[in-house]
Amino acid sequence: MKASTEAAIAELQPLFGDRLSTSSALCDQHGQGEDSHGCIPPEAVIFVQSNEEVAEIAKVCQHHKVPIIPYGTGTSVEGHLLALQGGICIDLSQMNQVLSISAEDMDCRVQAGVTRKLLNHDLRQQGLFFPVDPGADASLGGMAATCASGTNAVRYGTVRENILGLTIVTADGQIITTGTRARKSAAGYNLTQLLIGSEGTLGIITEVQLRLHPIPETIKSAVCQFSTLKNAVNTVIDASQQGIELARIELLNALQMQASIRYSKLQGYQELPTLFLEFHGSKESVDQQVEAMAAVAQDHNSSDFQWAETSEARNELWRARHNAYLAALNLNPEYNGFPTDVCVPISRLADSILDAERYAHSLDLHCPIVGHVGDGNYHVLVLYDGNDRQQTDNAAKLSKHIVEQALAMGGTCSGEHGIGSGKKDYLLAEHGDGVELMRQIKRAWDPANILNPGKIFDL
């Protein structure tokens, strides 16, 4: 352990008692996410319970020049949690209070450790819900930090569109509140939007003010299948260009469908390219959406819609979609795997996905594909034998190719997972000289570079 970290721990130990731990097992748990980037543990973990405690840690770490790595639930997938320069991990999971709910204004304020499922459980009795659903039961602070998205984004937007304001702790221990509860503002720089997606590099998010939505009167979920991946993707493009307001439209290629049928015990489906669909609204509007979507799908030779008639069946369907990554890994448990995460303009979606699948096959890689395709975001789940040098090299080549072709189409290297420590080169390719401006902002906010150093870009 570095002497500076030892000094910081010695100063903080009396304040936190047994909520400060240097246990190797606990540090290892906090030094990795749900990704293939391995584990680089912090030197200590502190469980915090208030804004003031986070501020005190920041002041001490600033004084001793000790890195800070914020931690929510550990579900990130781009190496966000690696303690690349050692330091102290701040675990925000005990800051798990829903602070206020306003049904009249359809907003709420939560501490950063509140999880998505916990919040929606509390909101249900108010007839409201928070729609951003990345699959994992992530913390709201972590979702804000990584600009999370997910299956509902095509209708309700990402976290970025559903956050009104934040409370953060800065590198020098100030507690700052950004934004207001108003639905719009022209007052000064938009610090809230700057902090969303900053991945713990500009401040530690401790509270989030969220925009809420009424639970729809009618919810219907369906599945339709296609003989070719091209037909499935072109259905998505046509539906989007016709303005059909689906709540969810998720793509699974044939291999992913095979994996999900086996892993999630889905009954009555074939191992074919598939769309999972969900419709929200009044009964009349949902009927109109269904009719319009069925016509588009039939134009591309789809099967008839198969309906999840009950809430239990609907939950089973979406649970299978959320477990797609685990299902894919289960195809060959001895293989390594990691998800790519590109997003392209909707008109280029078919070109991008079909090119990715073709290139994977040319490298003798068999890759499941899933996607929140209603907004052009998809994931090729790269599976490879980590003991085979050729396959390992081909996996890296495939990932690079997918990003490069997405950028060439006017897309992005990350639709929702963020940059972390794994995509820094891709960020440079995407934004070029703009990354230097990002570095200048980072230096202004965190001159000692203690906030999650080594993430997004290098200083």
N, C-alpha and C positions, 0 to 999 in steps of 0.2 A: 504494500500500500504506500502511495506517495506521502511524503511528509505533510504536504499541504492538505491532503484529504484527512490525514490523521488529526491535524490541528482543527479542521472544521468539525469533524465528528466529536472531538473532545469538547468543543464549545456547544454543540447541539445536543449531546447525550443527556445532560441534566434537564433539558426542556422536553424531551420526548420519551425518555425512559425506554420501556420495552417496545415502543413503536419505532425505534431506530434499531436496525439489525445489520450485522455484518456477516450473517450466516451464509456460507457458500451456497447452500441449496436455495435459499431465498434469493440471493443475488443472481444465481444462474436462471431462476424462473423469470426474473425481471430483465434479463439481458437478451431476450429473444422474443420474436413474435411468431405468428403462424406462417412462417416463410422458410425459404431454403438458404437463408443467409447465415445460419449457424448461431452461435451464442458468444457474445462478448459481454460479460457481466459487469455491472457497476461495482464499486467498492463498498457501498452501503445502500440500504433501502430505508426510507422514512415514510410511514403512513401518516398522512396529514388529515386534519379535521376542520380547518378553517382557513379563510383567506389570510388571516394574520400569521398563522403558522407557516404558510407558504412564503409569505413576505420575509419572515425571520430567517428561513433557510436561505432565501435568495441573498439577503444582506450578508450572511456569514460566508456563503460560497463566493460572493463577489469579492469580499475582503481577502479570502484565501486563494482566489482564482481557481476554484474547483468547479468542474462541469456539473450541470444539472440535466437529468433526463426525465421528463414527465412520463407517467405511466397510467393508463386507464384500465383496460381489461386485457391488453396484450394480444389483440386480434389483428394488428397491422401486418402487412405482407411485403413491405419494401425495406426491411432493415432499419426501421425508425427507432427501434429500442436498443440497438447495439451501443454499448458504452465505449465508443471508439477511442476516447481519451481518458477512460476511467471516470471517476466522479461519483455523485450521489443520485440515486433514482428517487423521485418523489412519486409515491403511489397515492393517487387521488380517489381510490375506490371507497374510502370511508366518508368522503364528502358526497353523500348519496341522498340528499334531501330535496324533495320538490318544494321549493320555497314559496311559490304562489301560483295560482291558476285563476285566470279571469275568463269565465265562459262568455261574458258579454263582449270582451275585446278579442276573444279567441287567441290568447297568448298565455304563456307561462314562463316562470323563471326557475331554473334548476341548478343545483350544484353539478360540477363537472363529472362526478362519479356516478350520477344517475344513469342507468342503462335504458336503452330504447324500450325494451319490453316492460320494465318497471314503470316507466312514464306512461305508456299506453294503458297499462292496467289501472293506474290512478285516474287517467282521463276518461275512461269508458263511461263512468257514471255521470259525467258531464255531457255525454254525447259528442265528444271530441276525440281526435287522434292526431298523433304526429306521424306524418307519412313517410319520412325518409327511412328506407329499409335496406341496409347494406347486406342483410343476411345474418351476419354475426350479431349477437346481442351486445353490441359495442356500447361504450360510455358516450354520453352526449359531448363531453369535453374532447374526447378522442376523435369523435366524428367531426367536430368543428375544426380541430387541428389538422385533419387530413382531407377536409372538404369531401366528406363521404357522399355517396350517391346510392344507387341500388335500383330495385325492381320498380318502384313507384315514380322514379324521376321523370319519366316521359310525360306524366300528367302534373305532378306536384312540384317538380323541380328537385334540385339537390339540396344539401345542407345550406349552401350559399344563399339560396332563395328563401330559406325558412328560418334564418337567424336575424333577429332585430338588433341584438346587442350582446356584449360580452363583459365580463369582469376578468381582468388579467393581472398577474403580478409580473412586473418588469424585472430585468436583470439586477437592478439595484434595490429591489424590494418595495417599489411603489405599487399600491393597489389602484388600478385605473379602471373606470367603467366607460365603455364605448357604446354609442348608439342610444336610442330611446325606445319607448313603446309605440311611438308614432309610426305609421306605415310608410312615411317618406320624410326625407330631410334634405335640405340644401346647406346645412351648417358645417362648413369646414371639410377637411379631408375625411374620407370614409375609412376610419381606422378599423372598424368591424370587418369590412371586406378584405383589408390588408392582412388581418390576423387569421381569417379563415383560410386554411390550407398552408399556414406557415410552419406546421409540423414541430411546434415547440421551440423554434429558433428565434422568435421575437418576443415571446412572453409565455407565461404559464397560464393557460385558461382555467379559471376556477368556477365561473358561473356562466350560464348561457340563457339568454332571453329568446324564446322560440315562438314562431308563428304556428298556430294550430289550425285544424280543419274539421268541419263537421263530419261525423261518421256518415257515409252515404246511405241513402234510403234503401237502395238496391245494390247488391254486389253479386256478380256472376263470373264464374271462372270456367274456361273451356280449353281444350287441347285440339289442335288440328295438325295433321301430318302430311308430308310431301314425299314424292319419289326422289326429288333432287334437292340439294342444298340451295342451288340457284333459285328454284321456285319459292322456297321458304323465304329467302332474303328479299327477293323481288316483291313478295307479298307485303313485307314490312315497309319497303320503300313506297309502294303505291298507297298503302294505308296512311302513311305519314303525309304524303303529298296531297292526299284527298282530305286531310284534316280530321280524320276519324279520331275521336278523343278517347283512346284507350287509357286505362289506368296502368296496366302492365302489358308488355309484349316482349316475351323472353324467347330466345332462340337456343335450341340444343341441336348439335349436329348428330349424325347417326351413331357415332362412337360414344358421345356423351349420353345419348338416350339409352344405348346398351348398358352403360355403366349405371345410370340412374334406375333403370328397370331392375337390375340385379341388386343394387345396394339398398334402394328404398322400397323394394318389393312393389313397384307399380304394376298394377294389373290392367290388362286389356289394351296395351299399347304395343306398337311394333318398333323395332330398332331402325327408325327412319328419322330424317331431319324433321324437327318438331317445333311448333310454336305453342308456348303457354300464354294464354290471354286472360285478362281480367277487365271487367267493365264496371264502372261506378256511376251512380247518378240516380235520378228518379226512375221509376219503372218505365215511363214512356221514353226517356232519353236512352236508357240502357237498351231497350228493344230496338231503337233506331241504330244505335252503335252496332249491335249484334247483326242486324240485317245488312248494314253497309260493310262490315268486316267479312261476313260470310260471302258476300258477292265478290269482294276483292280476292279472297282466298280461293274461291272456286275458279276465278279467272286464271289462277296459277295451278289448277288441278290438285287442289287439296282434298283430303278426306273430309267427311262430314265432321262437324264439331262434336266432340265428346265432352259432356258437361260434368263438372263436379257439383252435384245437385245440393249437397248439404254443406254446412260450415265445416264439419269434420273432414269431408272429402276435399274441400277447398284447402283446408290447412295441410292435409296430407300432400296435396299437389305442390304447394309452395314450399313445404318442408323439403320435399325431394329436390326442388330447384335450389334451395339454399344449401343443400348437402351435396351439390354437384361436384365440388372440389374433392371432398372426401370420397365420393363415389368414383371419381376419376382415378384417384390414387389407389383405390382398391382394385382397379383392373389388373395391376401388377404391384403388390405391396413391396416388392424388392426394388422397385424403380424409384428414382428421385423425380420430383415434379415441382414446377413453379408456374404461376399464371402470368401471362402477358396482359396488358391493360391499355389498349389503344382506343381512340375515338376518332371517327372520321365524319366528314359531311355526309348527310344521309344519302345523297345522290351517288356517293362513291362506296357505299356500304357493301354492295355485292362484289364489286371489283376487289375490295380489300379482303373480305372474308374468303372468297374463292381463291384469291392469290395465296393467302396464308395457308389454306388447306393443301393446295397444289404443291407449294414449296416444302411443306412438312413431309408430304409423301415422297418428294424427290430426294429428301434426306433420309428416307426410311424411318421416319418418326411418325407414330400414329397418335395423333393429338385430339383429345376432346375439345370442342369449342362450345362456349356458352356466351350469351350476350344480352345486355339490356339494349336491344337493338333499336328500340323506338327512338333513342337519341344518338344512335351511331356508335355505341360503346360495346366492345366485345372482348372476350378473353380466350386466347388459345392456351390451353393447359398443357404445357410442354412436359412430356413424360420421357425419361431416358434412363439408361443403365449407367449409374455413376461410376461403375468399375470398368466401363468400356470407354476408352479414350476417344474413339471416333464418335460415339453417340454423344458424349459430353461436349465435344467440339461442335457437333451438328446442332445440339440444343442451343448453344450460345449463338451460333450462326442464324438459326431460325428466329430467335428472339430479336436479334439485331435487324434482320430483314423485315420483320413485321413492323417494327418501329420506323425504319427508314421509309418503307412504302407508305405508311400512314402519314408521316410528315410530308412526303412528296405530294400527297393528295390534299394537303391543307389541314391535316388532323393534328393530334397531340399524342405524346408518348405516354400520357396517363390521363384516363378519363375519370378515375376515382380513387386509385390506390395511393397516389402521391409519388414523391421522388425518393425520400428516405436516403439511404446510403447506396441504393442499388441502381438508380437511374440518373446519376449526376451527369454522366457523359451525354445521355439523351437530352437532358435539359439544355445543355450547351448547344447541341445540334438544333434544338427547337427554337431557342430564344437568342442565341448568339450574343451580341453586345448587350442585350437586355439583362443578361445574368450579372454583368458588372454593376448595373444599377441596383439590382437586388442585393449585391454584396455591400454596396454603399449604404443601403437602408439597414442591413444587418449590423454593420459597424456603428451606425448612429444609435441604434436601439440597444446594442449589446457590444460595447467596445472591447470588453475583455474576452468575448467569444466563449461564454460559459453556458449558453442556452443550447442544449442538444448539438454540440459542435460536430462538424463533419457530415451534417445532413443537408440535403437539397443541393448544396455546392460547397466547394472548399474555399477557405479564405487564404 
